[in-house]
Amino acid sequence: MWRSFCLILLIPLAACAPRAQIFVDRDLTPPASVRPIFIGTTRAVDPVSAYGNERSETVSYARFDFSVPPNREAGSVPFPLDEVNAAEQFIATRAGRYASPQAFSADLRRALAERTGADREAIIFVHGFNNTFAEGTLRLAQLATDFGFQGVAVHYSWASGGNALAYAYDRDSALFARDGLEKLIEQVEAAGARRIVIVGHSMGSLIVMETLRQMSIARPGSVDDRIGGAILISPDLDIDVFRSQARRIEDLPDPFGIFVSKRDRALQLSARLTGQRNRLGNIASAEEIEEFDVTLVDVTEFSRGAGHFTAATSPALISLFSAAGNIEAAFQGDSAGRTGFFPGTILTVQSATEIILSPVTALASQN
């Protein structure tokens, strides 16, 4: 009875707004910049929405280029419903699948070759629970734009059911998706990325950690060499499971950041569904993962609504991280150096660092 009640409560958290759609206009003259999104997916092909919610044992590859709307609030992902307005909405100016993994790698290689120095890197984004193909793809376009990422943006789209009642299906799909993510990482490496940063949101964090774990088992000690940084945002991940994964990986990617919020309503419900007190994304403090060299960033005071993607949707936080130069660069270096970007309370607990941000200190730092 309680689990059914929790599942019903999940519906308004995930379905209170129209589901995202990708509108394609290849003849559009973009009013501003264009953001290419490279895609690897284990979703089955769908004639209506490019890729659907069914699983595919074969990894497919695609590319969507989005015209970035200049007139929108940071953190928002506006898309066409009835009227199309490129000044205010994300519009795809290119959309297509690659005929082979080799064609994907060749195009990705060209995109990387156009960049120099530190910009010749790739960020791989892994979306979370109850996401459609369009939602994850558009979200990465927003993230890469708002945080000023100059490298190549790559989206790993796994077969989420895109349904608030499909939590069990998504958990199984997350485990199914591990090999696909490893193959995508290999493709990005082969294309010549100087550095790979991997970002997981919600249940996507489970895929990230499981994939890094199996990479470490296959080649002990290789994860830190192959992955230049990892960020988990609102991770829907059992804390004991995270500890077990991190110990097996041994050398976690450096830097390794975790964004948490104690007001994350989605994770509060997820914890109850799994019979637990907390998930990693609403962990009480860094003391619970103190043995690992990670930086925990508490964004509780910025959380609004469901609070399940605060680090990516709060205009105030986006402004703060953009001022720091790069959200991932803020975690670089030793403990003193990497936390210098962040205003707030800074605590060191054994190997872990905890940063508790507040709107007051964030505002003060920008004045």
C-alpha positions in Angstrom: 0.0 0.0 0.0 2.7 2.5 1.0 4.8 1.7 -2.1 1.7 2.3 -4.4 1.1 5.6 -2.6 4.7 6.6 -3.2 4.5 5.7 -6.9 1.4 7.9 -7.2 3.2 10.8 -5.6 6.0 10.5 -8.2 3.6 11.4 -11.0 3.3 15.2 -10.2 7.1 15.4 -9.7 7.9 14.1 -13.2 4.8 14.8 -15.3 3.6 18.3 -14.3 4.8 19.8 -17.6 4.5 18.7 -21.3 7.1 16.2 -22.3 10.0 17.6 -24.3 10.0 17.3 -28.1 12.8 17.9 -30.6 11.6 20.1 -33.5 13.8 19.9 -36.6 14.2 22.7 -39.1 17.2 22.1 -41.3 16.6 25.4 -43.2 16.6 27.5 -40.0 19.0 30.5 -39.9 20.1 30.4 -36.2 19.6 33.6 -34.3 22.6 32.8 -32.1 25.1 29.9 -31.7 24.6 26.3 -32.6 25.4 23.5 -30.2 26.2 20.0 -31.6 25.2 17.0 -29.5 26.8 13.7 -30.3 24.8 10.7 -29.2 25.4 7.1 -28.3 22.2 5.2 -27.3 20.9 1.7 -26.4 17.4 2.8 -27.1 15.6 1.1 -30.0 14.9 3.1 -33.1 11.5 4.8 -33.1 9.9 6.2 -36.3 8.2 9.0 -34.4 10.8 10.3 -31.9 14.1 9.0 -33.4 14.6 6.7 -30.4 12.0 5.2 -28.1 11.9 3.6 -24.7 12.6 0.0 -25.7 16.1 -1.5 -25.2 18.5 -2.3 -28.0 21.5 -4.7 -27.7 23.3 -2.6 -30.3 24.6 0.8 -29.6 23.4 3.4 -32.2 25.0 6.7 -32.9 23.5 10.0 -33.9 24.1 13.8 -34.0 21.7 16.6 -33.3 22.7 20.3 -33.7 20.7 22.8 -31.7 20.2 26.5 -32.4 20.7 28.0 -28.9 17.9 30.5 -28.1 19.3 33.9 -26.9 16.1 34.8 -25.1 15.7 32.3 -22.3 16.5 32.0 -18.6 19.6 30.1 -17.6 18.6 26.5 -16.5 15.5 26.4 -18.7 15.0 24.1 -21.7 12.3 25.7 -23.8 11.1 23.8 -26.9 8.3 24.3 -29.4 4.8 23.1 -28.6 2.5 25.1 -31.0 4.4 28.1 -32.3 8.1 27.9 -33.2 10.3 30.7 -32.1 14.1 30.2 -32.5 14.9 33.2 -30.4 13.3 31.5 -27.4 13.4 27.8 -28.1 15.9 25.1 -28.8 15.5 24.1 -32.5 17.5 21.3 -34.2 19.1 22.4 -37.4 20.6 19.0 -38.0 19.4 15.6 -37.0 20.6 12.2 -38.2 21.9 8.8 -37.4 25.4 7.5 -38.4 25.5 4.4 -40.6 28.3 2.9 -38.5 30.3 3.4 -35.3 33.3 4.3 -37.6 31.3 7.1 -39.2 30.4 8.4 -35.7 34.1 8.3 -34.6 35.2 10.0 -37.7 32.8 13.0 -37.3 33.6 13.2 -33.6 37.3 13.2 -34.5 36.7 16.2 -36.8 34.9 18.1 -34.1 37.7 17.5 -31.6 40.3 18.5 -34.2 38.6 21.9 -34.6 39.5 22.6 -31.0 42.8 23.3 -29.4 44.5 22.7 -26.0 42.2 22.1 -23.1 39.1 22.5 -25.3 39.9 19.2 -27.0 38.0 17.3 -24.4 34.6 15.6 -24.3 31.9 15.6 -21.7 29.6 12.5 -21.6 26.2 13.1 -20.0 24.1 10.2 -18.7 20.5 11.2 -18.0 18.4 9.9 -15.2 15.1 8.1 -14.4 11.9 8.8 -16.4 13.6 10.5 -19.3 12.7 10.4 -22.9 15.3 10.6 -25.7 14.3 14.2 -26.4 14.5 15.3 -22.7 18.0 14.0 -22.2 19.3 15.4 -25.4 17.8 18.9 -24.9 19.1 18.9 -21.3 22.7 18.4 -22.4 22.3 21.2 -24.9 21.2 23.4 -22.0 24.0 22.2 -19.7 26.8 22.6 -22.2 25.5 26.1 -23.1 24.9 27.5 -19.6 28.1 26.2 -18.1 30.2 27.4 -21.1 31.6 24.0 -22.0 34.0 24.5 -25.0 34.7 20.9 -25.7 32.5 18.3 -27.4 29.2 17.3 -25.8 28.2 13.6 -26.0 24.9 12.2 -24.7 24.5 8.6 -23.6 20.8 7.9 -23.9 19.9 4.7 -22.2 16.4 3.0 -22.4 14.5 4.7 -19.7 10.8 3.9 -19.9 9.9 7.6 -19.8 7.2 6.8 -17.3 6.9 7.8 -13.6 5.5 4.3 -12.8 8.4 2.5 -14.6 11.0 2.7 -11.8 11.7 -1.0 -11.8 12.0 -1.0 -15.6 14.5 1.9 -15.4 16.6 0.2 -12.7 16.9 -2.9 -14.9 17.6 -0.7 -18.0 20.3 1.1 -16.0 22.1 -2.3 -15.5 21.5 -3.2 -19.1 23.1 0.0 -20.2 26.6 -0.5 -18.6 28.2 -2.1 -21.6 26.8 0.5 -24.0 28.4 3.3 -21.9 31.7 1.6 -21.9 31.6 1.2 -25.7 30.8 4.9 -26.0 33.7 5.8 -23.8 35.9 3.7 -26.1 34.6 5.5 -29.2 35.3 8.9 -27.6 38.8 7.8 -26.7 39.4 6.5 -30.2 38.3 9.8 -31.7 41.2 11.5 -29.9 39.6 13.3 -26.9 42.4 14.7 -24.9 40.3 14.3 -21.7 36.9 12.8 -20.9 34.6 14.1 -18.1 31.6 12.0 -17.3 28.4 13.4 -15.7 25.6 11.3 -14.4 22.2 12.6 -13.2 19.9 10.7 -10.9 19.7 7.0 -11.9 22.3 7.8 -14.6 24.8 7.9 -11.7 24.2 4.2 -11.1 25.2 3.5 -14.7 28.3 5.7 -14.4 29.5 4.0 -11.2 28.7 0.5 -12.5 30.5 1.2 -15.8 33.6 2.6 -14.0 33.6 -0.5 -11.8 33.6 -2.9 -14.6 36.3 -1.0 -16.4 38.4 -1.2 -13.3 37.8 -4.9 -13.0 38.9 -5.5 -16.6 41.9 -3.2 -16.4 42.8 -2.5 -12.7 44.0 1.0 -12.1 42.9 2.3 -15.5 39.8 4.4 -14.6 41.7 7.4 -13.3 43.9 7.3 -16.4 41.0 7.1 -18.8 38.5 9.4 -17.2 39.6 12.9 -16.4 36.8 13.8 -14.0 33.4 12.7 -12.8 30.3 14.6 -11.5 27.2 13.0 -10.0 24.2 15.2 -9.8 21.4 14.2 -7.4 22.6 10.6 -7.6 19.8 8.0 -7.1 22.2 5.5 -5.7 22.3 3.4 -2.6 25.0 4.7 -0.3 26.3 1.2 0.6 26.4 0.3 -3.1 28.3 3.5 -3.9 30.9 2.7 -1.2 31.3 -0.8 -2.6 31.7 0.5 -6.2 34.2 3.2 -5.2 36.3 0.7 -3.3 36.4 -1.6 -6.3 37.4 1.2 -8.6 40.1 2.2 -6.1 41.4 5.3 -7.9 38.4 7.4 -8.6 38.6 10.0 -11.4 40.1 13.2 -10.1 38.3 15.5 -9.6 35.1 13.7 -8.4 32.2 15.9 -7.5 28.8 14.9 -6.0 25.9 17.5 -5.9 23.4 16.8 -3.1 20.2 18.3 -1.7 18.4 17.4 1.5 15.2 18.9 -0.1 15.3 16.5 -3.1 11.8 15.2 -3.0 12.3 12.7 -5.8 15.1 11.0 -3.8 13.1 11.1 -0.6 10.5 9.0 -2.4 13.1 6.8 -4.0 14.6 6.1 -0.5 11.2 5.1 0.8 10.5 2.9 -2.2 13.8 1.1 -1.5 13.2 0.9 2.3 16.1 3.3 3.1 16.6 6.5 5.0 18.6 8.3 2.3 20.1 8.0 -1.2 23.5 9.3 -2.1 22.0 12.4 -3.6 20.4 13.5 -0.3 23.1 12.2 2.0 23.2 13.9 5.4 27.0 14.7 5.3 30.3 13.7 3.9 31.0 11.6 7.0 29.1 8.7 5.3 31.6 8.6 2.4 34.6 10.1 4.2 37.1 7.5 3.1 36.9 8.6 -0.6 38.6 11.6 -2.2 35.5 13.3 -3.4 33.9 16.8 -3.1 30.3 16.9 -1.8 28.5 20.1 -2.8 25.3 20.7 -0.8 22.9 22.9 -2.8 19.9 22.4 -0.4 19.3 26.1 0.1 18.9 26.6 -3.7 16.4 23.7 -4.1 13.0 24.6 -5.4 10.1 22.3 -6.3 11.1 18.7 -6.6 14.8 19.8 -6.1 16.0 16.9 -8.2 18.3 18.8 -10.7 19.1 21.9 -8.7 22.7 22.2 -9.8 21.6 22.5 -13.5 18.3 24.4 -13.2 19.0 27.1 -10.6 19.9 30.4 -12.4 21.8 31.5 -9.2 23.9 28.4 -9.1 24.6 28.5 -12.8 25.7 32.1 -12.5 28.0 31.1 -9.6 29.6 28.2 -11.4 29.9 30.1 -14.6 31.8 32.8 -12.6 34.1 30.2 -11.4 35.1 29.6 -15.0 33.9 26.0 -15.3 31.8 23.8 -13.1 34.3 20.9 -13.3 37.4 23.1 -13.0 36.3 24.2 -9.6 37.1 20.7 -8.3 40.6 20.7 -9.5 43.8 20.7 -7.5 44.3 20.1 -3.8 41.6 20.7 -1.2 42.5 24.3 -0.6 42.7 25.1 -4.3 39.6 23.4 -5.5 37.3 24.8 -2.9 38.5 28.3 -3.4 35.9 28.8 -6.1 33.0 28.1 -3.8 31.5 30.6 -1.3 30.0 28.8 1.7 30.9 26.5 4.6 33.8 24.2 3.8 34.4 21.0 5.8 37.1 18.4 5.5 36.2 14.9 6.7 39.1 12.5 6.4 39.5 12.3 2.6 36.3 13.9 1.6 35.5 17.6 1.3 32.0 19.0 1.9 30.9 22.4 0.7 27.6 23.8 1.9 26.4 26.6 -0.4 23.9 29.3 0.6 22.2 32.0 -1.5 23.6 34.7 0.8 27.3 33.7 0.4 26.8 33.0 -3.3 25.4 36.5 -3.9 28.1 38.1 -1.9 30.8 36.4 -3.9 29.5 37.9 -7.2 29.3 41.5 -5.9 
